[in-house]
Amino acid sequence: MTELVPPTAQDLLHVVAQARDTPGEPAVEPFSSMEVIWLISWAETRYGVEFDLGDNDLAEMSTAGDAARALGHLIALARQAGARDETAVP
């Protein structure tokens, strides 16, 4: 099975444009708090991970570039945690 690569800033702009129901128009930055929540939910579903985020984490995702970096890091951490969980002996 091929592992999905983390989202790019362009991917996230596309997701926000779809969430705004304006897929043909570019998304406007900074993102609203609701749009950040949308991006997190989208990433959790797409990458099969779950994030436990605080207010500071959310505040760091106000632009597509910042959100792409943060989500890429969070996805990597979640995958590492998942790999450790899979190798744990019950």
Secondary structure, DSSP 4 states (H G I P E B T S, - for coil): -PPPPPPPHHHHHHHHHHHTT-TTSPPPSSPPHHHHHHHHHHHHHHHT------HHHHHTTSSHHHHHHHHHHHHHHHHHHHHHHHH---
